[in-house]
Amino acid sequence: MTTRHIARARNTRAITGLALGIASAATGAGLWLGAGTADQSMAMPAILLGVFLAIYAGHEVLRGRTR
């Protein structure tokens, strides 16, 4: 693999992580807003995981552009 392919793969993984993080946070928010007590206990970890994943992946995207 060339350096260009490696950089493209790294950036693709970061963007995929960002999309999954946003989707997980949105799913958790949907569970939180439309539900009772049991759904809120499932929504909180989904929101936390999504936010953490989106922040980490966003950091990797920005970090990759500065190199």
PyMOL Python script that loads the backbone (N, CA, C, O; Angstrom):
from pymol import cmd

cmd.read_pdbstr("""\
ATOM      1  N   MET A   1       0.838  -1.187   0.000  1.00  0.00           N
ATOM      2  CA  MET A   1       0.000   0.000   0.000  1.00  0.00           C
ATOM      3  C   MET A   1       0.879   1.245   0.000  1.00  0.00           C
ATOM      4  O   MET A   1       1.918   1.300   0.658  1.00  0.00           O
ATOM      5  N   THR A   2       0.437   2.227  -0.747  1.00  0.00           N
ATOM      6  CA  THR A   2       1.172   3.478  -0.758  1.00  0.00           C
ATOM      7  C   THR A   2       0.729   4.343   0.417  1.00  0.00           C
ATOM      8  O   THR A   2      -0.264   4.058   1.086  1.00  0.00           O
ATOM      9  N   THR A   3       1.478   5.383   0.640  1.00  0.00           N
ATOM     10  CA  THR A   3       1.147   6.297   1.729  1.00  0.00           C
ATOM     11  C   THR A   3      -0.218   6.933   1.508  1.00  0.00           C
ATOM     12  O   THR A   3      -0.962   7.174   2.458  1.00  0.00           O
ATOM     13  N   ARG A   4      -0.537   7.198   0.261  1.00  0.00           N
ATOM     14  CA  ARG A   4      -1.838   7.802  -0.052  1.00  0.00           C
ATOM     15  C   ARG A   4      -2.987   6.867   0.309  1.00  0.00           C
ATOM     16  O   ARG A   4      -4.007   7.312   0.836  1.00  0.00           O
ATOM     17  N   HIS A   5      -2.830   5.577   0.028  1.00  0.00           N
ATOM     18  CA  HIS A   5      -3.876   4.611   0.368  1.00  0.00           C
ATOM     19  C   HIS A   5      -4.045   4.480   1.877  1.00  0.00           C
ATOM     20  O   HIS A   5      -5.165   4.359   2.375  1.00  0.00           O
ATOM     21  N   ILE A   6      -2.938   4.505   2.597  1.00  0.00           N
ATOM     22  CA  ILE A   6      -3.010   4.404   4.057  1.00  0.00           C
ATOM     23  C   ILE A   6      -3.726   5.615   4.630  1.00  0.00           C
ATOM     24  O   ILE A   6      -4.580   5.477   5.506  1.00  0.00           O
ATOM     25  N   ALA A   7      -3.384   6.795   4.144  1.00  0.00           N
ATOM     26  CA  ALA A   7      -4.028   8.022   4.636  1.00  0.00           C
ATOM     27  C   ALA A   7      -5.514   8.016   4.313  1.00  0.00           C
ATOM     28  O   ALA A   7      -6.336   8.424   5.134  1.00  0.00           O
ATOM     29  N   ARG A   8      -5.858   7.550   3.114  1.00  0.00           N
ATOM     30  CA  ARG A   8      -7.271   7.510   2.737  1.00  0.00           C
ATOM     31  C   ARG A   8      -8.049   6.522   3.606  1.00  0.00           C
ATOM     32  O   ARG A   8      -9.180   6.807   3.998  1.00  0.00           O
ATOM     33  N   ALA A   9      -7.461   5.374   3.910  1.00  0.00           N
ATOM     34  CA  ALA A   9      -8.125   4.379   4.749  1.00  0.00           C
ATOM     35  C   ALA A   9      -8.314   4.908   6.166  1.00  0.00           C
ATOM     36  O   ALA A   9      -9.360   4.694   6.778  1.00  0.00           O
ATOM     37  N   ARG A  10      -7.302   5.598   6.685  1.00  0.00           N
ATOM     38  CA  ARG A  10      -7.410   6.158   8.033  1.00  0.00           C
ATOM     39  C   ARG A  10      -8.513   7.206   8.089  1.00  0.00           C
ATOM     40  O   ARG A  10      -9.295   7.240   9.039  1.00  0.00           O
ATOM     41  N   ASN A  11      -8.576   8.061   7.072  1.00  0.00           N
ATOM     42  CA  ASN A  11      -9.600   9.092   7.035  1.00  0.00           C
ATOM     43  C   ASN A  11     -10.986   8.484   6.860  1.00  0.00           C
ATOM     44  O   ASN A  11     -11.949   8.975   7.450  1.00  0.00           O
ATOM     45  N   THR A  12     -11.105   7.432   6.068  1.00  0.00           N
ATOM     46  CA  THR A  12     -12.388   6.769   5.868  1.00  0.00           C
ATOM     47  C   THR A  12     -12.888   6.147   7.163  1.00  0.00           C
ATOM     48  O   THR A  12     -14.077   6.226   7.473  1.00  0.00           O
ATOM     49  N   ARG A  13     -11.993   5.534   7.915  1.00  0.00           N
ATOM     50  CA  ARG A  13     -12.399   4.954   9.205  1.00  0.00           C
ATOM     51  C   ARG A  13     -12.855   6.034  10.170  1.00  0.00           C
ATOM     52  O   ARG A  13     -13.822   5.837  10.906  1.00  0.00           O
ATOM     53  N   ALA A  14     -12.170   7.178  10.178  1.00  0.00           N
ATOM     54  CA  ALA A  14     -12.560   8.259  11.074  1.00  0.00           C
ATOM     55  C   ALA A  14     -13.917   8.829  10.697  1.00  0.00           C
ATOM     56  O   ALA A  14     -14.731   9.120  11.573  1.00  0.00           O
ATOM     57  N   ILE A  15     -14.168   8.993   9.414  1.00  0.00           N
ATOM     58  CA  ILE A  15     -15.460   9.524   8.973  1.00  0.00           C
ATOM     59  C   ILE A  15     -16.574   8.520   9.253  1.00  0.00           C
ATOM     60  O   ILE A  15     -17.683   8.912   9.617  1.00  0.00           O
ATOM     61  N   THR A  16     -16.289   7.233   9.086  1.00  0.00           N
ATOM     62  CA  THR A  16     -17.273   6.208   9.419  1.00  0.00           C
ATOM     63  C   THR A  16     -17.576   6.224  10.913  1.00  0.00           C
ATOM     64  O   THR A  16     -18.735   6.102  11.311  1.00  0.00           O
ATOM     65  N   GLY A  17     -16.557   6.372  11.732  1.00  0.00           N
ATOM     66  CA  GLY A  17     -16.763   6.473  13.177  1.00  0.00           C
ATOM     67  C   GLY A  17     -17.587   7.683  13.549  1.00  0.00           C
ATOM     68  O   GLY A  17     -18.433   7.614  14.441  1.00  0.00           O
ATOM     69  N   LEU A  18     -17.347   8.791  12.874  1.00  0.00           N
ATOM     70  CA  LEU A  18     -18.129  10.002  13.116  1.00  0.00           C
ATOM     71  C   LEU A  18     -19.599   9.779  12.774  1.00  0.00           C
ATOM     72  O   LEU A  18     -20.485  10.179  13.530  1.00  0.00           O
ATOM     73  N   ALA A  19     -19.854   9.145  11.643  1.00  0.00           N
ATOM     74  CA  ALA A  19     -21.237   8.867  11.239  1.00  0.00           C
ATOM     75  C   ALA A  19     -21.920   7.908  12.213  1.00  0.00           C
ATOM     76  O   ALA A  19     -23.082   8.104  12.568  1.00  0.00           O
ATOM     77  N   LEU A  20     -21.199   6.872  12.645  1.00  0.00           N
ATOM     78  CA  LEU A  20     -21.779   5.932  13.613  1.00  0.00           C
ATOM     79  C   LEU A  20     -22.034   6.596  14.961  1.00  0.00           C
ATOM     80  O   LEU A  20     -23.030   6.301  15.621  1.00  0.00           O
ATOM     81  N   GLY A  21     -21.150   7.481  15.366  1.00  0.00           N
ATOM     82  CA  GLY A  21     -21.349   8.203  16.618  1.00  0.00           C
ATOM     83  C   GLY A  21     -22.580   9.087  16.577  1.00  0.00           C
ATOM     84  O   GLY A  21     -23.366   9.118  17.524  1.00  0.00           O
ATOM     85  N   ILE A  22     -22.744   9.798  15.485  1.00  0.00           N
ATOM     86  CA  ILE A  22     -23.920  10.656  15.343  1.00  0.00           C
ATOM     87  C   ILE A  22     -25.193   9.815  15.284  1.00  0.00           C
ATOM     88  O   ILE A  22     -26.211  10.186  15.867  1.00  0.00           O
ATOM     89  N   ALA A  23     -25.138   8.686  14.582  1.00  0.00           N
ATOM     90  CA  ALA A  23     -26.310   7.808  14.495  1.00  0.00           C
ATOM     91  C   ALA A  23     -26.654   7.215  15.859  1.00  0.00           C
ATOM     92  O   ALA A  23     -27.829   7.110  16.209  1.00  0.00           O
ATOM     93  N   SER A  24     -25.640   6.828  16.629  1.00  0.00           N
ATOM     94  CA  SER A  24     -25.890   6.267  17.955  1.00  0.00           C
ATOM     95  C   SER A  24     -26.482   7.312  18.898  1.00  0.00           C
ATOM     96  O   SER A  24     -27.400   7.017  19.664  1.00  0.00           O
ATOM     97  N   ALA A  25     -25.957   8.521  18.839  1.00  0.00           N
ATOM     98  CA  ALA A  25     -26.504   9.594  19.684  1.00  0.00           C
ATOM     99  C   ALA A  25     -27.939   9.922  19.287  1.00  0.00           C
ATOM    100  O   ALA A  25     -28.780  10.168  20.152  1.00  0.00           O
ATOM    101  N   ALA A  26     -28.223   9.928  17.991  1.00  0.00           N
ATOM    102  CA  ALA A  26     -29.587  10.208  17.536  1.00  0.00           C
ATOM    103  C   ALA A  26     -30.552   9.092  17.944  1.00  0.00           C
ATOM    104  O   ALA A  26     -31.694   9.356  18.319  1.00  0.00           O
ATOM    105  N   THR A  27     -30.082   7.847  17.869  1.00  0.00           N
ATOM    106  CA  THR A  27     -30.920   6.722  18.307  1.00  0.00           C
ATOM    107  C   THR A  27     -31.212   6.819  19.798  1.00  0.00           C
ATOM    108  O   THR A  27     -32.346   6.613  20.229  1.00  0.00           O
ATOM    109  N   GLY A  28     -30.198   7.130  20.573  1.00  0.00           N
ATOM    110  CA  GLY A  28     -30.390   7.287  22.012  1.00  0.00           C
ATOM    111  C   GLY A  28     -31.338   8.432  22.343  1.00  0.00           C
ATOM    112  O   GLY A  28     -32.168   8.318  23.245  1.00  0.00           O
ATOM    113  N   ALA A  29     -31.213   9.531  21.614  1.00  0.00           N
ATOM    114  CA  ALA A  29     -32.117  10.660  21.841  1.00  0.00           C
ATOM    115  C   ALA A  29     -33.549  10.285  21.474  1.00  0.00           C
ATOM    116  O   ALA A  29     -34.495  10.685  22.153  1.00  0.00           O
ATOM    117  N   GLY A  30     -33.703   9.522  20.404  1.00  0.00           N
ATOM    118  CA  GLY A  30     -35.048   9.073  20.032  1.00  0.00           C
ATOM    119  C   GLY A  30     -35.662   8.167  21.077  1.00  0.00           C
ATOM    120  O   GLY A  30     -36.853   8.266  21.373  1.00  0.00           O
ATOM    121  N   LEU A  31     -34.847   7.279  21.640  1.00  0.00           N
ATOM    122  CA  LEU A  31     -35.347   6.420  22.725  1.00  0.00           C
ATOM    123  C   LEU A  31     -35.709   7.247  23.952  1.00  0.00           C
ATOM    124  O   LEU A  31     -36.707   6.980  24.621  1.00  0.00           O
ATOM    125  N   TRP A  32     -34.899   8.239  24.236  1.00  0.00           N
ATOM    126  CA  TRP A  32     -35.117   9.063  25.426  1.00  0.00           C
ATOM    127  C   TRP A  32     -36.417   9.861  25.307  1.00  0.00           C
ATOM    128  O   TRP A  32     -37.189   9.944  26.262  1.00  0.00           O
ATOM    129  N   LEU A  33     -36.651  10.438  24.143  1.00  0.00           N
ATOM    130  CA  LEU A  33     -37.800  11.330  23.974  1.00  0.00           C
ATOM    131  C   LEU A  33     -39.127  10.597  23.845  1.00  0.00           C
ATOM    132  O   LEU A  33     -40.173  11.138  24.206  1.00  0.00           O
ATOM    133  N   GLY A  34     -39.093   9.370  23.335  1.00  0.00           N
ATOM    134  CA  GLY A  34     -40.358   8.722  23.059  1.00  0.00           C
ATOM    135  C   GLY A  34     -40.682   7.572  23.981  1.00  0.00           C
ATOM    136  O   GLY A  34     -41.261   6.578  23.542  1.00  0.00           O
ATOM    137  N   ALA A  35     -40.319   7.680  25.267  1.00  0.00           N
ATOM    138  CA  ALA A  35     -40.456   6.437  25.992  1.00  0.00           C
ATOM    139  C   ALA A  35     -40.604   6.586  27.492  1.00  0.00           C
ATOM    140  O   ALA A  35     -40.592   7.674  28.066  1.00  0.00           O
ATOM    141  N   GLY A  36     -40.745   5.403  28.087  1.00  0.00           N
ATOM    142  CA  GLY A  36     -40.873   5.315  29.527  1.00  0.00           C
ATOM    143  C   GLY A  36     -39.535   5.076  30.201  1.00  0.00           C
ATOM    144  O   GLY A  36     -38.476   5.371  29.648  1.00  0.00           O
ATOM    145  N   THR A  37     -39.606   4.537  31.408  1.00  0.00           N
ATOM    146  CA  THR A  37     -38.418   4.377  32.236  1.00  0.00           C
ATOM    147  C   THR A  37     -37.430   3.363  31.672  1.00  0.00           C
ATOM    148  O   THR A  37     -36.224   3.601  31.723  1.00  0.00           O
ATOM    149  N   ALA A  38     -37.896   2.259  31.147  1.00  0.00           N
ATOM    150  CA  ALA A  38     -36.988   1.220  30.637  1.00  0.00           C
ATOM    151  C   ALA A  38     -36.210   1.726  29.433  1.00  0.00           C
ATOM    152  O   ALA A  38     -35.024   1.433  29.284  1.00  0.00           O
ATOM    153  N   ASP A  39     -36.883   2.490  28.574  1.00  0.00           N
ATOM    154  CA  ASP A  39     -36.190   2.995  27.391  1.00  0.00           C
ATOM    155  C   ASP A  39     -35.173   4.074  27.752  1.00  0.00           C
ATOM    156  O   ASP A  39     -34.161   4.217  27.065  1.00  0.00           O
ATOM    157  N   GLN A  40     -35.424   4.830  28.811  1.00  0.00           N
ATOM    158  CA  GLN A  40     -34.461   5.845  29.216  1.00  0.00           C
ATOM    159  C   GLN A  40     -33.179   5.203  29.735  1.00  0.00           C
ATOM    160  O   GLN A  40     -32.093   5.752  29.548  1.00  0.00           O
ATOM    161  N   SER A  41     -33.292   4.049  30.384  1.00  0.00           N
ATOM    162  CA  SER A  41     -32.087   3.383  30.867  1.00  0.00           C
ATOM    163  C   SER A  41     -31.271   2.795  29.716  1.00  0.00           C
ATOM    164  O   SER A  41     -30.066   2.597  29.869  1.00  0.00           O
ATOM    165  N   MET A  42     -31.883   2.515  28.585  1.00  0.00           N
ATOM    166  CA  MET A  42     -31.142   2.075  27.399  1.00  0.00           C
ATOM    167  C   MET A  42     -30.650   3.268  26.583  1.00  0.00           C
ATOM    168  O   MET A  42     -29.643   3.168  25.882  1.00  0.00           O
ATOM    169  N   ALA A  43     -31.352   4.385  26.670  1.00  0.00           N
ATOM    170  CA  ALA A  43     -30.998   5.550  25.872  1.00  0.00           C
ATOM    171  C   ALA A  43     -29.728   6.228  26.381  1.00  0.00           C
ATOM    172  O   ALA A  43     -28.923   6.708  25.583  1.00  0.00           O
ATOM    173  N   MET A  44     -29.544   6.270  27.682  1.00  0.00           N
ATOM    174  CA  MET A  44     -28.390   6.981  28.231  1.00  0.00           C
ATOM    175  C   MET A  44     -27.056   6.389  27.765  1.00  0.00           C
ATOM    176  O   MET A  44     -26.198   7.155  27.325  1.00  0.00           O
ATOM    177  N   PRO A  45     -26.831   5.076  27.837  1.00  0.00           N
ATOM    178  CA  PRO A  45     -25.563   4.547  27.311  1.00  0.00           C
ATOM    179  C   PRO A  45     -25.407   4.765  25.808  1.00  0.00           C
ATOM    180  O   PRO A  45     -24.291   4.984  25.337  1.00  0.00           O
ATOM    181  N   ALA A  46     -26.491   4.712  25.052  1.00  0.00           N
ATOM    182  CA  ALA A  46     -26.409   4.942  23.609  1.00  0.00           C
ATOM    183  C   ALA A  46     -25.986   6.380  23.313  1.00  0.00           C
ATOM    184  O   ALA A  46     -25.178   6.626  22.418  1.00  0.00           O
ATOM    185  N   ILE A  47     -26.536   7.316  24.065  1.00  0.00           N
ATOM    186  CA  ILE A  47     -26.162   8.718  23.883  1.00  0.00           C
ATOM    187  C   ILE A  47     -24.700   8.936  24.262  1.00  0.00           C
ATOM    188  O   ILE A  47     -23.957   9.587  23.527  1.00  0.00           O
ATOM    189  N   LEU A  48     -24.289   8.396  25.401  1.00  0.00           N
ATOM    190  CA  LEU A  48     -22.904   8.569  25.843  1.00  0.00           C
ATOM    191  C   LEU A  48     -21.918   7.940  24.862  1.00  0.00           C
ATOM    192  O   LEU A  48     -20.897   8.542  24.531  1.00  0.00           O
ATOM    193  N   LEU A  49     -22.222   6.738  24.404  1.00  0.00           N
ATOM    194  CA  LEU A  49     -21.352   6.076  23.439  1.00  0.00           C
ATOM    195  C   LEU A  49     -21.285   6.868  22.136  1.00  0.00           C
ATOM    196  O   LEU A  49     -20.207   7.039  21.567  1.00  0.00           O
ATOM    197  N   GLY A  50     -22.413   7.340  21.670  1.00  0.00           N
ATOM    198  CA  GLY A  50     -22.447   8.110  20.431  1.00  0.00           C
ATOM    199  C   GLY A  50     -21.677   9.412  20.518  1.00  0.00           C
ATOM    200  O   GLY A  50     -20.951   9.771  19.591  1.00  0.00           O
ATOM    201  N   VAL A  51     -21.833  10.121  21.627  1.00  0.00           N
ATOM    202  CA  VAL A  51     -21.113  11.383  21.802  1.00  0.00           C
ATOM    203  C   VAL A  51     -19.614  11.127  21.898  1.00  0.00           C
ATOM    204  O   VAL A  51     -18.822  11.837  21.279  1.00  0.00           O
ATOM    205  N   PHE A  52     -19.223  10.125  22.666  1.00  0.00           N
ATOM    206  CA  PHE A  52     -17.805   9.801  22.797  1.00  0.00           C
ATOM    207  C   PHE A  52     -17.211   9.410  21.446  1.00  0.00           C
ATOM    208  O   PHE A  52     -16.127   9.871  21.090  1.00  0.00           O
ATOM    209  N   LEU A  53     -17.900   8.578  20.706  1.00  0.00           N
ATOM    210  CA  LEU A  53     -17.413   8.125  19.407  1.00  0.00           C
ATOM    211  C   LEU A  53     -17.332   9.282  18.411  1.00  0.00           C
ATOM    212  O   LEU A  53     -16.374   9.376  17.645  1.00  0.00           O
ATOM    213  N   ALA A  54     -18.325  10.152  18.420  1.00  0.00           N
ATOM    214  CA  ALA A  54     -18.321  11.288  17.499  1.00  0.00           C
ATOM    215  C   ALA A  54     -17.190  12.263  17.825  1.00  0.00           C
ATOM    216  O   ALA A  54     -16.537  12.778  16.917  1.00  0.00           O
ATOM    217  N   ILE A  55     -16.954  12.518  19.105  1.00  0.00           N
ATOM    218  CA  ILE A  55     -15.871  13.424  19.488  1.00  0.00           C
ATOM    219  C   ILE A  55     -14.520  12.831  19.119  1.00  0.00           C
ATOM    220  O   ILE A  55     -13.664  13.527  18.573  1.00  0.00           O
ATOM    221  N   TYR A  56     -14.324  11.554  19.412  1.00  0.00           N
ATOM    222  CA  TYR A  56     -13.051  10.911  19.102  1.00  0.00           C
ATOM    223  C   TYR A  56     -12.799  10.874  17.594  1.00  0.00           C
ATOM    224  O   TYR A  56     -11.697  11.181  17.139  1.00  0.00           O
ATOM    225  N   ALA A  57     -13.812  10.503  16.828  1.00  0.00           N
ATOM    226  CA  ALA A  57     -13.652  10.419  15.378  1.00  0.00           C
ATOM    227  C   ALA A  57     -13.459  11.810  14.772  1.00  0.00           C
ATOM    228  O   ALA A  57     -12.669  11.973  13.842  1.00  0.00           O
ATOM    229  N   GLY A  58     -14.159  12.790  15.277  1.00  0.00           N
ATOM    230  CA  GLY A  58     -13.963  14.159  14.801  1.00  0.00           C
ATOM    231  C   GLY A  58     -12.556  14.652  15.075  1.00  0.00           C
ATOM    232  O   GLY A  58     -11.962  15.345  14.250  1.00  0.00           O
ATOM    233  N   HIS A  59     -12.030  14.299  16.224  1.00  0.00           N
ATOM    234  CA  HIS A  59     -10.650  14.640  16.558  1.00  0.00           C
ATOM    235  C   HIS A  59      -9.685  13.989  15.581  1.00  0.00           C
ATOM    236  O   HIS A  59      -8.720  14.620  15.148  1.00  0.00           O
ATOM    237  N   GLU A  60      -9.931  12.745  15.233  1.00  0.00           N
ATOM    238  CA  GLU A  60      -9.055  12.032  14.295  1.00  0.00           C
ATOM    239  C   GLU A  60      -9.148  12.631  12.890  1.00  0.00           C
ATOM    240  O   GLU A  60      -8.144  12.690  12.180  1.00  0.00           O
ATOM    241  N   VAL A  61     -10.319  13.069  12.488  1.00  0.00           N
ATOM    242  CA  VAL A  61     -10.468  13.698  11.172  1.00  0.00           C
ATOM    243  C   VAL A  61      -9.663  14.991  11.131  1.00  0.00           C
ATOM    244  O   VAL A  61      -8.925  15.237  10.177  1.00  0.00           O
ATOM    245  N   LEU A  62      -9.806  15.814  12.161  1.00  0.00           N
ATOM    246  CA  LEU A  62      -9.074  17.086  12.190  1.00  0.00           C
ATOM    247  C   LEU A  62      -7.571  16.851  12.331  1.00  0.00           C
ATOM    248  O   LEU A  62      -6.775  17.587  11.749  1.00  0.00           O
ATOM    249  N   ARG A  63      -7.183  15.856  13.082  1.00  0.00           N
ATOM    250  CA  ARG A  63      -5.772  15.540  13.279  1.00  0.00           C
ATOM    251  C   ARG A  63      -5.142  15.052  11.975  1.00  0.00           C
ATOM    252  O   ARG A  63      -3.983  15.360  11.694  1.00  0.00           O
ATOM    253  N   GLY A  64      -5.884  14.307  11.192  1.00  0.00           N
ATOM    254  CA  GLY A  64      -5.376  13.795   9.924  1.00  0.00           C
ATOM    255  C   GLY A  64      -5.170  14.902   8.900  1.00  0.00           C
ATOM    256  O   GLY A  64      -4.290  14.788   8.047  1.00  0.00           O
ATOM    257  N   ARG A  65      -5.946  15.955   8.962  1.00  0.00           N
ATOM    258  CA  ARG A  65      -5.804  17.038   7.985  1.00  0.00           C
ATOM    259  C   ARG A  65      -4.575  17.901   8.261  1.00  0.00           C
ATOM    260  O   ARG A  65      -4.011  18.479   7.332  1.00  0.00           O
ATOM    261  N   THR A  66      -4.157  17.996   9.510  1.00  0.00           N
ATOM    262  CA  THR A  66      -3.010  18.841   9.824  1.00  0.00           C
ATOM    263  C   THR A  66      -1.689  18.188   9.479  1.00  0.00           C
ATOM    264  O   THR A  66      -0.669  18.872   9.395  1.00  0.00           O
ATOM    265  N   ARG A  67      -1.684  16.882   9.278  1.00  0.00           N
ATOM    266  CA  ARG A  67      -0.431  16.200   8.940  1.00  0.00           C
ATOM    267  C   ARG A  67      -0.091  16.357   7.493  1.00  0.00           C
ATOM    268  O   ARG A  67       0.933  15.845   7.041  1.00  0.00           O
TER     269      ARG A  67
END
""", "prot")
cmd.dss("prot")
cmd.show_as("cartoon", "prot")
cmd.util.cbc("prot")
cmd.orient("prot")
